[in-house]
Every structure is written in structure tokens, then in C-alpha cells.
Amino acid sequence: MPFLVCKVPMEHVQDTDSLEAAMREHGFGADDIVAVVAKTEGNGGVNDISRILVDRVLRDFLVGKGSRSRAEALQVPIALSGGCDGVISPHLNVFARVPDAAAPKGSRDDLRLTVGIAVSERILPEDIGRLAMVEKVAAGVRRAMADAGISDPADVHFVQTKTPLLTSERIAAAKSRGKTTVMEDTMESMAVSNATAALGIGVGVGEFPLPREEQIARDLSLYSSVASCSSGVEHEEAQIVVVGNRRGIGGAFRIGHSVMKDSLDVDAIYEAIRSAGLQLPERPRASDLGGAVVNCFIKCETHPSGRLRGRRLVSLNDSDIHHTHHTKGAVGAVAAAAIGDPAVYCSVAALQQGPAGGGVVAAIIDTTK
């Protein structure tokens, strides 16, 4: 059965009316939804309750509008990236499996989008930033690849994870068991959890062998080119979504990816769109896309040197606004201008998800447009 992908605006933090409208428009039901990757409007930090609220609302929706039990709904990966800084607009990216009759027509001989999902075994607070978490994520990624029907890692273009981060309660729980955690700074544990997950993705898709523990969140020359990692307090496992292409599945969607070298690398966004199969002029702009781009998915990070193309930035020294907000707002604007839509998935804390100061970018296109 082919997959369908649609971008759904969120008019408020508990908005499911827009999702129901999208279901009617595209011809799928709640039971067809296999994963959701979304931007929510909270602060993007450890105490971002918007992610908890939206996660609960969506799982209630899956139960109330479909036939899933609560336990089954908890197995659907829902990766929520908090913080809509600057022009970024809150939205859902919904992945659904649909019957052939409901899918936009596409050749089964061509590469078409496929999705695989998995939930890892429980990630303990003492696992974060350590090889135990890398191995748990890698095992989950391999299961998700198999679920997607992908055997060649070259056909994987985007892997989204949602993993736990550290809170004071989780740190205390580890200590009560005689364990230590890699750090006690809960906000910085977000970046470390993301970096650990990214290395697990890289190992899972075969980009590199199991790293040394001291490389986690430190050796920025080691990175995955398909990893997009988000962490929060919503779950204690890694929720994993593998998106790639395969033949024989049908449907109209394709995905490609590239790597942004820095926060201004708009060419990489268009390269990801080309990688998905859309023909573009040498120097493209949003008006050249013809409505074919469903969305772009971008990770970004302020370079640890505090410089961008040789110019000094002040965001790393800003005591009022965390540097992640500066970067997310800036890269979100670059991406929104590139595709002509502020509803773009742009997420920070991108350690080891692309090169230092840059990040992974994936693009999904509708081949019928």
C-alpha cells in the first residue's frame, strides 16, 4: 500500500479540525495514520508543555476517531519539535498508508516514498549521552528500515526520532539506583540526547560503525546526513520514523535530502528538492516549485565558534534569549523564503546531524504537480 504525506496547519494548540479537514480532502482515516512530525508553538525547552498537550490531543484523536486502543495509539511515533520562532508556523506533517484507490497515481516501477516506524526499548536516564542509547536507537532504526521495506541504506533520506532528555526527577531516579548521568544541566541534555540519537541513526543505517563514547556530542566531524532528532519529556523510549524511497509501492510522493553547510545555505534546500526528483533551474526560487513541495525538514545549529561565514555572531553570548531561538528563527526564515511557505519544519539542537553550524535538510515532493 502506498503512502500519502500532507501538511496540516494548526490554528491553535488543540486544533484537530484542520486534521479532520485534511483527512476528508485526501481520503484517509485516523487508522491510516502511521506517524506525525510536527512543529508546536511552545518554548522548545525542557518545560515546553505544548509538546505534552499536542501529543495527548493527537493520541486521543487516534483513539476517538479510529479503532485503535490506547496502547496501540501509544505505538504511533509522534515527534513534536517545540518552538515556532520568527516566521515558523505551527503545523503537522502527517504520514498515512492508504489503499491504491485513494492514493494519487504513480508508477510502481519508480521510486516512491515509503515509511517505517519503530519504538525502541526504554532509554534510561543513565543511557543518555552514552553508547547504550546509541545501540538502542540503532536497533530501532534497523527495525524501522525493515518495516519500510528498505534494504539499501542509500534509499533512506530522513530519520526522525523523539527521545527522552534529562530532568531533575530522572537524574534523581538514576542516582537512587546507584547510577550516574552524563550531565545535570537539563537544557543542555536536549542537545546531548539528540546527538546520541543521531549517532544511533548513523550506525543503524550504516553510515559509520559504533563510535567511541567520548565522541558523543564532542566529535562534530562525525555526523549523520539523514538524522533529525528531537528530545523532550513526552516519552522514555525513542520514537523512530524512517522515510525513504522504494520501488513497487506506488503513490505519488518522493523524498530526497542534502546537508546545509551553514545557516545561510539555501542552495542545500534546493538540492534536497532536486534529490527528491523535482527539476529546477540553475538558480531557483520559490515560484519555480509549482506547489510540488509538501515540506522541507531541517536541522540547524549555531556554529560553536560563534561565527558565520567569518562574521562574529552574538547569539552564543546572549544571556536573555537562548541561542537556539536565534538560530531557529533565522534558519526558519531562510527555509520559508526558499519554499514560499512559513509552515516549515525547522528544528535546533542539531549536534552530529549534519556538519557543525549546518544541518540535515530533507524534502518531500508530490510528483503529480
N, C-alpha and C positions, 0 to 999 in steps of 0.2 A: 504494500500500500504506500502511495506517495505521501510526501509531507507538504504542508502548507505553512507559510510564515506570514504573520500580519503584525503591523504596528498599531497599537491601540492607545489613544490619548487618555490621560487620567484627569478629569475635570476637578476631582477632589480626592483626598487620600483613601476614601472608601468607595470610590466610583467603580461599580460593576455594570452600570447601564451601558457604558461605552463598549465593554467587553461583550455584552449580550447583542448589541447592535452589530459588532464585527462578526459575531457568530452567525447572525442572520444573513449578513452581506456575503460572507464567504462560504456558508453552507457547512459548518461543523458544529458539533455539540460539546458539552463540557467533558464528556467521557473521551473525546478525541484529543484533548489537550495533553501533551506529553511533557512540556516544560515551559517555564516562563522566565525570561530575563528582563529585568525592568529597572527603571530609574524612579526613585521615590524622593519626596521633597523634604526630608529631614535634614539634620546637620551632617550626616555622613560619619559621625563619630561613634564611640563606644555606646553612648546613651541615645542613639538615634532610634526612638520608639516608633518612627514611621515604618521602619522595616518590619518590626514585630506586628504592627497593626495590619499592614498590607498583606503580610504572609498569612495572618489569621483570616483576613477577609477572603483572600483567594482560595484558601483551603476550605473554608465554609462554602464558598461558591461551588467548588468541585463536588462537594458532598450534596449540597442542596439542589443543584441544577443537573446532577448526573446520578449515576448509580454506584459511585464509589463509596466505600466505608471510610470512616475517619482514618483508620490505619492505612488504607490504600492511598488516600489523599496525601498523607504524610510522606509517601514514597515518590511523589511527583517533584522533581527538582524545581525549586523556585529561588532564583538568585536575584536578590534585590540590592542594587547599588544606591546608597543613600546620598543625597545632596544634589540639588539642581542649581548649582551656582551659575551666575551670569545668565545667559540666554537658554540654558538647557531646560527643556520642557518635560515634565513627568509623563511617563508612558510605559506601556507593557509591550514586550516583544513576545508574541505567543507562537509556539511551535505546536502544530496539530497534525495527527495522522488521519488522513481522510480516504474514503473509498475512491476508486478510479473515476467513478461517475461525477464525484463532487470536485475533483482536482482540475485545475487548469491543465489543458492538454500539453504534453511534451513527449518527445521521442524516448522510448525505453532504451534506445541504442546510445543515447547521450548521457553524459554525467549529469546527475541531478541530485539535489540536496537530500541528505539523509541525516537522521538524528539518533543518537544513542544516549541512554541515561543510566546512571548508577548512583547508589548511595554507599559510601564507604563504611567500614566498621567504625565504631566510635573513636573519635580523636580526643585523647585525654589532654588536660592542660599541660602536663609534662612532655607530651609529644610535640607541641608546637615549637617550631624552630629546630627540630631535631630529625634524625633520619627515620625514626618510627613513623612520623607523619608523612614524610616523603614516600615511604614504602606503601602506606595505607592509601594515599591518593593515587599512586601509580597503579596499584592493583585495581582500584575503582575505575581508572581511565581505561585500562585494558578490557574490563567488563563492558564499559560503555561503548568502546570501539566494536566489540563483538556484537553488542545489541544493535549498533548502527549498520552492521554488515560490512564493515571496513576492515580489510586485511592489510592494505598497503598504507603505511603511515603518511605517505605523500598525499593521500586523499583527505587527510584531516586538516582543516583550515581554522578551526576555532574550538577551544575547550574552555567552557565557563565553569568555575567552581564557586561554591559558597561554603566557607569553612568557619569553625569557631575561632574566636580570639580570646585573649585573657581578660578576665575581670577579677576584681579583688576576691570575690567569692570562689572563683575557680582556682585562684592561686592558693587560697586558704585550704581548699579541699585537697589540693595536691600535697601541701605541707602536712595535712592531717594523716596522709598515707605514707609519710616519710620521703616524699618526692620533692624535687626542686623544679622550678620553671626556668626557662631560658632568660626571662626578664620579669620585672614587676611593673614596668611602665605600660599600662593598659592601652593607651592610644598608640604607642609605637608597636605594640604587639600586633596591631592590624597589618602593618606593612610586613612584619616578620611572618605572620601566618600566610599572607599572600605569597611571599617569596618561597616559603616551604611548599605550598601547594603548586606553585609554578614549576619548581624542580621536580615534584612528583609527576606533573603533566609531561615534562620533558623526558623523564625516564619512561613513563608509560607509553609514549608514542615513539620512543626510540631515538630521540634527538641526541641523547648522551647517556652514558652509564650512570649508575648510582654515584652521586657526588660525595665528597668528604663533608662531614658535619660542619667543619669550620668554614665551608664555602657558602652556607645558607645565609642569605641576606648580607653577605660581605663581598663575595667574588662576583662583581657585577659584569665581568666579561663572560660569565656563564649564564645563559638565559634561554628560555623557550621562545620560539617565534609564533606560537599558536595559543599561548596561555593567557587567559583573562580571569583573574582571581579576585574574589571579594570575600570579606570576612565580617562576622558580626556575632551577635549573641543569640540569633534565632535557633541555631541547631548545634548539636555536638558531633555531627558527622560532616563529611564532605559531600555536598550535593553536586553531582557532576553531569554536565551536558556536553557531549561531543557532537560537533557539527562538521560534516564533510560532504563529499560527493561520491556517488557510486553509480554504476550502470545498472539498468534493469529495474529501477524503482519507479520511474516515470515522474510525472509532476512537472512544474514549470520553473522551479527555483534552483539557483546555483549559488555557491559561496566561494569566495577567494580571500586571500589575505596578503598582507605585506607588513613591513615594520617601519614605523616612523623613527627617523634618526634623532629628531628633537621635536620640541613643542610646536614649531612652525612648519613642519614638513608636510605641507598639503599635498605634495606630489605623491607621497606614500598612500594617502587616502584614495587618490585616483588610480594608483597602481593596484590597490586591493580590488577596486571595482573592475578594472581590466582583467585581473586574475580570475574574477568570477565569470568573465566571458562577455562583458559589455564593451563594444568597440567605441573608443573615444578619440577625439582629435589630439594632436600633439600637446597642446596647452588647453586642457578642458576647463569648463566652468559649470556651475550648477545647471544652467539652461541646456547643456548638452546631454543630460542624463535621461531626459524624456520620461520621467516618472518611473523608471525601471528599478531604481534602488529602493529596496524595502527599508534597509537601515545599515548604518556603519556601527561597529562595536570597537571602541578604542580604549586602550590603557595609556596612562600618561604619568609622568613623574618629573619633579624638578631635579635638574642635574645636581648631584651632591657638591659640585664645585661652586654652585650658585651663579653660574654664568650660562648665557645662551648666545651662541654664535659670537663669542668673545666679549659680549656685553655683560656687565655686572647686574645681577638681579638682587632685589632686597627681600624677596618673599621668605627665604630661609631665616632671616633675622627679624621677621615681623612678630612682635610679642602680642599683638591684638588679634590677628587672623592667621590661622594655621596655614602653612604653605600649600597644603593640599587644596584648599579653597581657591587660592590664586591660580594654581595650575589647571584645576578642573574647569574653572570659568574661562580661562584663556584658550585651552585646547578645545573646549566645547564650542567656543565661538569660531575657531578655525574650521572645525568639522561642520558646524551648522552652515557656514558660508560656502563650504565646498559642496554640500549636497542640497543646499537651499531649504533646510528644514531644521528648526531648533530642537525637535524631538530626536536627539541623537544620543546613543548610549556612550557616555564618556565617564570613565572611572579612574580614580587615582590609586595611590599605593601600589605602584607598578614595578617594584623591585623584582628583577630577574624575569620580567615579562617584556621582552624586548631590551634594547641596549639602555644604558644609563642615560637619563634625560629624555628618552624617547618612549616607545611602547608599541605593542602589537595593535594592528588595525585589521579588522575583517569586514567584509561587505557581502551582503546578500542581495541578489537581483532577481527580478521576475523576468524570465526570458521571453514572455509573451508581449512585453511592452517595448 
